[in-house]
Amino acid sequence: MIYQTIFSHLLEKPFRFLDGKRDGTDKTGDLSFSERIQYLYERYYESSPVNAVWWRSVTLSLANLKEDAMAKSPRDKTPYEFGDRSRKRQANMAKDLADQLLADSLFQLLLRELAGAEEETARRERLVKLFQDTARALTNHEAMLGGQVKVHQLPELEQFDTSTGLMFSAKFQSEEQEDPPLYVPKPRGRVILVVRPGVCRYDTPIRYVPFSHRPLRLEELEGEPTSWLICKAEVLTETVRNDRSSDNYESDPEDKDVSP
């Protein structure tokens, strides 16, 4: 449910922290502004995907300028008050998400009972920090990498097949680790549960919009990737009993997530 919250409230809503205020006297802003600007982006994308993802990347970068940023224009006017306000809004939104999730009756069934208010406060603070860190990381991804987001989940991942490069089997820790394991994922077996969806970014503008101001020669652009696999889907699959009598057991080298 934490992953579901991250994907539905953070990953799929990159403009979520923009308040849509008309001017400095507007105290409430427009609650639907992020949805409106998302729809504007989608219409841009229909006409020119490359320019649309570049526009979104620049928009989010400008909304999150900060003093310690590596790339800074000499014409910038500091301090970056708007960027500071954006980060404050994201931090507050993370608190709201944590409170909403903790109040969810289904989520509460998954929580162990705590001894008192102090432990409950600590639990909330950990969840808030998780959402804040995730929101910050996703915004950085949008600003630095850009592109469209593709989420890999069921029914796309119906069969376990590491050769697709999209999934790896969930590893559950136990006190005694079997070596070799007693059970292994069944090749092309049924995927029972997607523990964490996979994420890919495509149509990234890197090859079209260089980070430096130096013009790039055409041959420098040829090998630049326009899609990036951020993480594979972590899945729970059917298993089969491993032949422990065999001394030739080798784990699947592709049965792992992408390197960070």
Number of C-alpha atoms within 10 A of each C-alpha: 13 14 11 12 15 19 15 10 16 23 20 14 14 21 20 22 23 20 18 16 14 11 8 6 8 11 10 10 14 14 14 12 17 18 14 14 17 17 12 12 16 15 13 17 17 9 10 11 19 19 16 23 25 21 18 22 23 16 14 22 17 14 21 21 21 18 13 7 8 7 10 11 7 6 6 9 8 9 11 15 14 14 18 15 15 19 20 13 16 21 19 15 20 24 19 14 20 23 14 12 17 16 11 11 9 11 13 12 9 9 9 7 10 10 8 8 9 9 12 13 11 11 14 16 14 13 20 21 15 16 24 21 15 16 24 16 12 16 24 16 15 25 23 17 21 26 26 18 19 15 17 20 21 15 9 9 21 17 19 23 21 18 11 10 15 26 28 26 24 19 10 7 7 7 5 6 10 9 8 17 13 13 14 17 22 17 14 13 15 18 21 15 17 21 15 20 22 22 19 17 19 17 21 24 25 19 18 14 14 12 10 8 7 7 8 13 8 9 8 9 13 9 9 12 13 16 18 15 15 17 21 24 25 23 26 20 23 19 15 13 11 15 14 13 8 8 8 9 13 7 10 12 7 16 19 19 18 14 6 5
